[in-house]
Amino acid sequence: MLVAFLRDETRKVGLRRAVVGLSGGVDSAAALALAAEAFGPTNVLAIHTPYRHSSRHSLDDATLVAGQVGVEMRVLPITTQVDAYFSGATGEIPQVRRGNKMARERKSIEFDLAWPDGAVIGTSNKTELLLGYGTWFGDMASSLNPVGDLYKTQLRELAVLLGVPDRIVKKAPTAELWEGQTDEEELGFTYAQADLILYFMVDRRLRPEDLVAAGFDRTLVMRIREMVRKSHFKRVMPLIAKVSLRTVGLDFLYPRDWEAD
């Protein structure tokens, strides 16, 4: 189904190849394998964009996955441009701000290399999207996303089925936004904990009180609920003030009533 999704949705708009930001983690590895099956390995380009503190293990894992699926991989470091941007800044640069710049720089490169007939394949999973755990118009940006409706635990299972090496499936998730950073340490809870709460809260539409009554920790339930609520703006197109009869993103969603020439 996910392979058909990639083929069908790109065919509609005349896109014939794919670009995938390959970090060395399980999410991008699974997305790359799907893209290679959908477009054929020769029509997929993997991009690895390390910063100066990026792990050598990430490069090795990205190289392993790209070679396994037969896809070309380019290594394009982003240290020079990111450091040049912040060179004139005053004061200490917060880690999150620098990490956001890195994420947007990476996505800018991917979209540039996708021109003129390629799609940038999204790699953000459902857990990250719901929690808002990603950079707005950075790693959350894509042409289309085949894995965004899969929770992290589900995506790990898919990766196993796709033949992603075990060492990549089991390693601690990290965006490597700074040295030693891991997703779960930054979040303060595990993906397994979040996935259960999000599944019952979002997919099954249970109320927080129901989850607490079932044995979930109240503090964690309410924290995750607030993360979902406060990050909604990241999951939609920018809001446009409505002043006309049909407004983009509100009541003009798709020209379904227009016939093709």
C-alpha positions, 0 to 999 in steps of 0.5 A: 500500500505504501509503495502504491501511495508513492507511485500514484501520488507522484504520477499525478503531478509528473514526478518520476524520482525521489530524494531521501535524507538518509540519517542512518536511523530507522525511519529514513532507512525504511523510507528509502527502502519504500522509495527504492521499491516504488521508483526503482533504485536508479531513480532514488538519491539518498543524501547524508548531510552530517554536521561537525559533531555527527557520529561516524556510526551514522555515516556507516549505517547510512552507507550500509542501507544505501548499498543494501537497496542499491541507491546512490548516496551523496555525502554533503556536509552542512558545517560550513554554511551553518557555522557561517550563518551563526558567525555574526550572531552575538551571545551563546546560540541555544542548541535548539536554535542551531539544531533547527537551522541544521534541519532546515539546511538539510531540507533545503538541500534535499529540495534543491536536488529534487529539482525538477522532477523529483519528490522529497520523501518524508521520514517523520513518523506518526509519534513525532508528528503528533508530538510536534517533535520536529522542526517546522519546515525542516525535517517535517517538510516533504513532498509526501510522506509514506511513513507518517501514519505509523507510530515509531514502534510500528515503523520499527516493525516495518523496517524489519520486514523491509530488511533494514539491518538489526543494528539500525532498527535497535539503536537509540533514535537521535537527530544528532542536533547536538553531541550526545543528543537522543530523542527519548532523553530530550523528550523525557519518556520513551517512544513505547510509552508515548505510542500507547498513550497516543494510540488510545488518545488519538486513534481510539479517542479515549479521554485522559480520564479513561487512560488514567483509570486504565493505569496510565500515569496522569502527569505523562498523559496530560503532558503528551496531550498538551504537546499534541495540542500545542504543536497542531500548527506544525501539522497544517499549511499556514493559515490564510485570512479569509477575505474572498469567496474561496480561500486556499486551504479552507474552501478551495482544497483541490480543483476537483471540479476542473477537467484536465485539458 
